[in-house]
Amino acid sequence: MTKSYGKLIGASLGPGDPLLITRRSWAVLQSGARWLYPVKKAEEKSYALSIVERGGLPVPADAEELVFPMTRDAEVLLKAWANAAARTVELLAEGRDLVFLVEGDASTFATFGHLARVVRELVPEIEVETIPGVSSFAAAAASADTSLAEEDETLAIIPAAYGVGVIDHLLDEFDTLVLLKVKPLIDEVIELLERRNLLATSCFIEKVGSPDERIVRDVARLKGEKVNYLSLMLVQNPKRERGELRRGCRQRKETSENA
């Protein structure tokens, strides 16, 4: 007899404001599927779970945490991922759907993608659904009353951990940079922006959409400050030199005229 597994669903919750939870995710949360939510340490508060709680939904008694430690120790990470995937498969084997709570958007720098991949490596027939949601940088731009990109402008989204050398290079290639997880390099980034004369067109946003949201436009004053892990920076380079655009409609017109 073939075992029937439940579906694994990644429910995007947005970055902090429960009003940004999509109708699809909201429906799945109340569908009777069992909740799974990520924590950094066992029995620690989950930011993703707190978004749902602020939205007024009661946490089911059988909701379960999965531990994903904040460490660069490869052995510790491998063990944690293996444990999380094995437990997820064990629960799915009961035939009930699982909904994994994801802060932000489940397809953008999220834990869910890796979890789903490992689960399907263990049991390829398990069905996975990813529900899209509002990303942290989209919500941050809205809160800061800033456009990420207009018309033909270019946009890059990178973890700040790539370093100031990469960031410096990308400032010449893109009109707007979104620097995620900027906490460890905040001083170095500020120094770079100062050298590039871009402090005035940069904005720091912390815990966007949450009750503790903070927007700082005078980013230079953050130098030496310990900022929250859930923080990002929007950097715009309005004086960037742009290359010539090749538009499809213009190309077709020129071809027609030369025929």
N, C-alpha and C positions, 0 to 999 in steps of 0.2 A: 504494500500500500504506500503510495507516494505521500510524503509529508506536505501539508499545506501551511505555508508561511504567511504571516501578516505582511502588510506593506510598511516600508520605512518611509516616513514623510518628514522632510525638512521644512519646518514652518518659520518663515522669515517674520520677525516681529518689529522691524525697524530699529533705529538706534537708541530709543529711550522713551519716546512719547507713545503711550498705548493707543492714541488716536490714529497713529500711523500704521497700526496693524491692519493688513488687508482683510477684506471680507472673507477671502478664501482661507487664510490662516485662522481667522476668528472662528469660522465654521468648523474647521478641523479640530481646533482645541476643544470644541464642545461635541465632537462626534462620537465620543466613547472610546477613542484611541487612547492608549496608555501614554502618559507623558514621560519623556526623558529630557533632562536638562544638564548642561555642562557646569562643572565647578573646577576651581583650580586646586582645591584641597578637599578632602573628605569632610562632609558636614559644613562646608563653607557656604556663605550666601551666594546665590547665582544671580548675576546681573540679568541674564535672559529671563529667568523666572520672575524677577522683580518687575519687569516690564508688564508681564501678564497680570501680576498681582495688582499693580497700579491701575490696570484696566478694569478691575472689579471681578475677575474670574476667580473662583475658589480653586485652590490647588487640590487635585484629587489625592485621596489617601494613598493610592498606589503609585503616585509619581515617583520616579527614581532618578537619582543623580548619577552622572558618569564623570569620573575624574580625569581631567586633562591638565597635568601640572605645567606650570610656567618654568621651564628649565631648558637648557641647551644640552643636557646630558642625554646622549643618544640612547644609552641603555635604559634609562628611566623612562624616556619617551616611548621607546619601542614596547616596553612592558605595559605602559599605560594604554597605548593604542590597542594592543592585543587584548587586554582585559576588557576594554570598552566594547570592542567589536564582538568578542566572544559572548559577552553578556547581552548585547543587542540581538545577536543571532538566537541565543537561548530564549529570549522573550518572544521574538518573532515566531519561533517554533511552536508557540502556544496557539498560533493562528490569529492573534489579535494584532491590529495595526498599532504601530508606534509612531508618535509624533515627537520629533526632536526639536526643542526650542532653540532658535538661532537669533541672536541679536544682529541687527542690520539686515543684510541680504545674504541668503544662504549660498549664493554662488560667488561671492566676493570676499576673499581672504577669510573664509569661515571654516570652522571645525567640521561642519557637516559633510563637505565634499570628500574629505579624507576618510571620515568614518564610513560613509556610504561605499566608498571604493574598497576599503578593507573588508567590509561586510560582504560585498559581492564577490570578493576573492574567496571568501570562505564558503559562500553559498550563492553561486551565480544566478539561480532562479529567483532570488528575492527581488521583488519589485520595489523600485525607489521613485518617489515623487519629490521634486523640489519646488516649493512655492516661492516665487520671487517676492522681494520686498524693497522697502526704502533703504538705500545705503546711507552710511554715516556721512559721507561727503556730500551727497545730494541734500540731506537734511541740514548739514552745516552751512552750505551755500545759501539755502533758503533763510535760515536763522540770521545769517550775517548780511542778508539782502545783497548777495553777490551772485553774478552769473558765472557759471563754470566755463561756458564757451558760448559765443555768439557767432552766427553766420559761418565764416570760414576759419574761425579760431581753432587752435589745437589744444588738446588736453591730455595730460599724463597723470596717472595715479600710481604712486610707488610707496613702498615702505621706506621711511627715512633711514632705516638701517643700511641701505646701500651706500650711504656716506656722502659727505659734502662734495667729493670729486664728481660723483655721478650726478648729484643735484645741480652742481654748477654747470655741467655740460648740458643737462636737460633744460636749463633756463634759457639757453640759446635756441632750443629746438621746439619749445612749446610755449604757448601764450599763458597757460595756467598749469601750475603743478599742484597736485594734492599730495601732501606728505603725511602718510599715515604712521601711527605709533611713533610720534616724534619725541616722546619723553627722553630716551637715552641721549639724543643728540641735540637737545634744544639749544644749548649754548653755542655749539658749533654752527648750527643752522642760522641762528641770529647773527653771528659774526659774518657768515657768508652773505646774508641779505644786506647787512650793513655795507660790506665791500661792494656789492653790486647795486647799491642805492635802491633797494627794493623793500625797505622796511615799511614805507608808506602804502605800498600796495599788497601787503601781506596781512593775514588775519589768523589768529589762533582760536580754536574752538575746542572746548573740553566737555565731555559727557553730554553731547548734544541731545536735546529732547527730554532729558531727565530733569528732575527738580533741581539738580545741582549744575545745570548747564552754565557755562561761562564763556563769554566771547571777549577776546582781548585784541584790540586793534593796534595798540601801542606795544607791539611784540617785544620791543627792546627791553621793556621793564620786566620781562619774564626771565631775563638772564640771571642765572644763579638760583632760580626757583625750582623746587621739586613739583612738577606738574603730574596730573593724573595719567595713568596708562591709556585711558580711553580719550585720547586727544589727537588732534590733527592740525595741520596748517595749510591754508590756502595761499598760494603765492602766485601773483600775476606779474607778468613782464610786458607792460604795454608798449615798450619801445623796441621790442624784438624785431629784428629784420626778417622779413618773410620772403620766401621764394615765389616764383610765378606759379599760378594755379592753372591746371589743364582741365577745363570743364568739358564734360561729355557733349553737351548741347552745342557749345562753341565749335568743338572739333567736327561734329556732324555738319554744321553750317559751312565751315571752311571747305570740307570735302565736297559738299554739294556745289559750292561756287566754283571749285576747280575742275568739276566734271565736264 
